[in-house]
Amino acid sequence: MPIYEYECQSCGHELEKIQRMSDAHLTDCPDCGKSSLRRKVSAAGFRLKGGGWYETDFKKGGKKNVHDSGSKSKPSSTTGSSASNSD
């Protein structure tokens, strides 16, 4: 469900409301009680909720994980190292 932003034309109060697209627009301000709420035009927001979302799903090129961007990367271990071979 989309998150809509509203602003009261009378008192300037702003709020966000999760609503279905088919729901009626809010009209009454919760602060002043007047019927002067107007829905603002804003960027569409969404949440990646639940399992099955991977950090590589929406990456292009060599972009790194935002969470790991500040940490130093460790050198990867090479496969077939001498430690795995025992005589």
Backbone bond lengths (Angstrom), bond angles and torsions (degrees), N, CA, C in turn:
res aa  C-N    CA-C-N  psi(-1)  N-CA   C-N-CA  omega(-1)  CA-C   N-CA-C  phi
1 M - - - 1.453 - - 1.527 108.49 -
2 P 1.316 116.47 139.71 1.464 120.35 -179.88 1.530 112.87 -72.19
3 I 1.320 114.69 154.98 1.458 121.63 175.13 1.526 106.74 -104.06
4 Y 1.324 116.89 118.71 1.459 122.16 -179.03 1.520 110.58 -102.50
5 E 1.321 116.25 144.17 1.462 122.17 176.71 1.522 108.62 -105.38
6 Y 1.325 115.43 137.77 1.460 121.99 179.20 1.524 109.24 -126.45
7 E 1.347 115.03 151.61 1.461 121.39 175.08 1.522 108.46 -138.30
8 C 1.334 116.09 134.80 1.455 121.73 178.28 1.528 108.70 -80.65
9 Q 1.311 116.78 128.65 1.456 121.96 179.49 1.532 111.87 -75.58
10 S 1.339 117.06 -18.77 1.463 120.84 -179.17 1.523 112.69 -87.19
11 C 1.342 116.79 -52.23 1.468 119.50 -173.82 1.528 113.76 -109.50
12 G 1.334 118.45 -10.62 1.457 121.52 178.19 1.521 114.67 85.63
13 H 1.333 118.06 3.58 1.464 121.84 178.94 1.523 110.00 -61.85
14 E 1.350 116.93 136.26 1.458 122.08 177.95 1.522 109.70 -116.83
15 L 1.340 116.77 144.89 1.451 121.32 177.64 1.509 110.26 -151.21
16 E 1.326 115.26 160.76 1.453 122.85 174.86 1.514 108.61 -117.13
17 K 1.333 116.42 144.57 1.461 120.56 -178.19 1.524 108.97 -142.16
18 I 1.332 116.55 129.93 1.458 121.04 173.95 1.525 107.18 -83.94
19 Q 1.339 115.17 118.98 1.461 120.49 -177.37 1.514 109.93 -138.93
20 R 1.303 114.96 155.81 1.457 120.19 171.12 1.519 108.29 -74.67
21 M 1.311 116.19 155.15 1.461 119.73 179.84 1.528 111.21 -64.22
22 S 1.323 116.58 -26.76 1.464 120.73 -179.13 1.527 112.99 -84.16
23 D 1.341 118.51 -10.48 1.468 121.63 179.96 1.520 110.92 -69.28
24 A 1.328 115.41 149.39 1.466 120.84 176.80 1.523 110.40 -70.07
25 H 1.315 116.77 148.95 1.466 121.69 177.78 1.520 109.49 -65.50
26 L 1.331 116.13 147.12 1.461 120.15 174.74 1.526 108.32 -72.63
27 T 1.321 116.97 146.14 1.466 120.72 -179.86 1.521 112.80 -126.27
28 D 1.339 117.93 -30.85 1.465 121.21 -175.77 1.526 111.26 -94.27
29 C 1.324 116.35 128.11 1.458 122.80 178.78 1.525 109.69 -73.96
30 P 1.345 118.25 130.24 1.462 120.04 178.98 1.535 113.03 -71.53
31 D 1.345 118.51 -18.27 1.469 121.66 179.74 1.522 112.35 -85.80
32 C 1.340 116.33 -57.23 1.466 119.21 -174.56 1.523 113.38 -99.00
33 G 1.346 118.13 -14.70 1.455 121.58 177.47 1.519 115.14 82.35
34 K 1.331 118.39 -3.30 1.468 120.99 -179.60 1.525 110.43 -79.47
35 S 1.329 115.33 154.82 1.465 121.44 179.03 1.526 110.15 -88.00
36 S 1.321 116.37 64.45 1.463 119.26 -176.77 1.526 112.73 -132.52
37 L 1.349 117.68 25.89 1.464 120.11 175.51 1.516 109.74 -76.28
38 R 1.320 115.42 137.54 1.464 121.64 176.44 1.517 107.59 -127.90
39 R 1.322 115.49 136.95 1.464 119.86 178.21 1.516 108.98 -77.12
40 K 1.330 115.41 132.13 1.460 121.27 -179.25 1.522 109.90 -87.93
41 V 1.312 116.62 153.12 1.457 122.09 173.68 1.525 106.43 -86.26
42 S 1.314 116.90 122.42 1.460 120.85 -178.20 1.519 109.38 -144.55
43 A 1.325 115.27 168.99 1.463 120.85 178.46 1.528 109.51 -67.91
44 A 1.289 115.10 144.15 1.462 119.75 179.05 1.515 109.69 -70.17
45 G 1.315 115.77 131.60 1.450 120.92 177.76 1.509 110.42 -110.28
46 F 1.329 116.04 147.91 1.448 119.37 175.77 1.517 108.78 -148.32
47 R 1.321 115.30 161.66 1.455 121.38 -179.90 1.520 109.48 -119.84
48 L 1.323 115.87 136.23 1.455 120.44 172.04 1.519 105.55 -90.48
49 K 1.315 115.80 100.17 1.453 120.79 -171.95 1.526 109.46 -118.25
50 G 1.320 115.81 138.40 1.445 120.21 177.40 1.515 112.38 99.13
51 G 1.311 115.79 179.10 1.457 121.22 -178.86 1.519 111.53 -79.60
52 G 1.304 115.42 165.73 1.458 119.89 175.23 1.508 114.99 96.05
53 W 1.312 119.45 3.64 1.462 121.33 178.38 1.521 108.33 -102.09
54 Y 1.292 115.96 127.42 1.452 121.49 -176.98 1.518 109.74 -117.74
55 E 1.319 116.44 152.03 1.461 120.53 -177.17 1.521 112.17 -66.06
56 T 1.315 118.68 -18.66 1.463 120.94 -178.76 1.530 112.83 -92.81
57 D 1.304 119.14 -2.87 1.458 121.88 -175.49 1.520 113.88 -60.73
58 F 1.328 118.56 -37.65 1.458 121.06 -173.39 1.521 112.38 -120.18
59 K 1.317 117.51 21.16 1.459 120.51 -178.44 1.518 111.23 -91.33
60 K 1.311 114.38 149.96 1.457 121.33 174.16 1.516 107.03 -130.67
61 G 1.302 116.74 140.84 1.459 120.42 176.34 1.512 112.46 66.97
62 G 1.337 116.44 -141.79 1.451 121.71 -175.93 1.503 113.93 -99.96
63 K 1.326 118.29 29.97 1.468 120.31 179.32 1.510 110.57 -64.83
64 K 1.331 115.27 142.47 1.458 120.95 -179.08 1.520 109.93 -102.51
65 N 1.305 115.62 163.80 1.453 122.26 175.97 1.528 109.04 -63.60
66 V 1.306 118.16 129.71 1.459 122.69 -178.62 1.524 110.60 -60.17
67 H 1.305 117.21 -37.43 1.462 121.98 -178.94 1.529 110.95 -63.87
68 D 1.332 117.24 -37.52 1.458 122.03 -176.72 1.527 112.96 -93.39
69 S 1.323 119.20 4.67 1.457 120.86 -173.26 1.517 113.56 -65.03
70 G 1.346 118.36 -26.69 1.451 121.15 -178.68 1.522 113.49 -89.86
71 S 1.312 117.63 -13.80 1.461 119.67 -176.59 1.517 110.73 -91.46
72 K 1.313 115.44 153.43 1.463 120.69 178.04 1.507 108.19 -81.24
73 S 1.322 115.89 140.12 1.459 118.98 -178.81 1.520 110.10 -85.78
74 K 1.313 115.96 142.76 1.449 122.19 178.24 1.518 108.54 -89.12
75 P 1.323 117.98 144.87 1.461 118.75 176.85 1.517 109.64 -66.02
76 S 1.308 116.20 138.40 1.459 119.67 -178.13 1.516 109.69 -77.07
77 S 1.324 116.66 147.12 1.455 120.91 177.92 1.514 108.50 -78.58
78 T 1.314 115.82 141.22 1.451 119.77 -178.96 1.510 109.42 -87.19
79 T 1.300 115.87 143.48 1.462 119.97 178.59 1.514 108.56 -77.67
80 G 1.313 116.29 149.88 1.452 120.72 -179.81 1.519 112.23 79.90
81 S 1.313 117.88 27.01 1.456 120.78 179.31 1.519 109.99 -70.76
82 S 1.316 116.34 165.79 1.456 121.05 -177.61 1.519 112.54 -67.43
83 A 1.333 118.46 -19.75 1.456 121.48 -179.81 1.523 111.36 -67.55
84 S 1.328 117.32 -28.37 1.459 120.02 -177.77 1.524 111.92 -83.49
85 N 1.317 117.20 -15.61 1.459 120.65 179.41 1.521 109.61 -95.15
86 S 1.322 117.48 120.43 1.453 120.49 176.65 1.508 108.87 -118.23
87 D 1.340 117.27 137.22 1.470 122.34 -179.15 1.485 111.91 -102.19
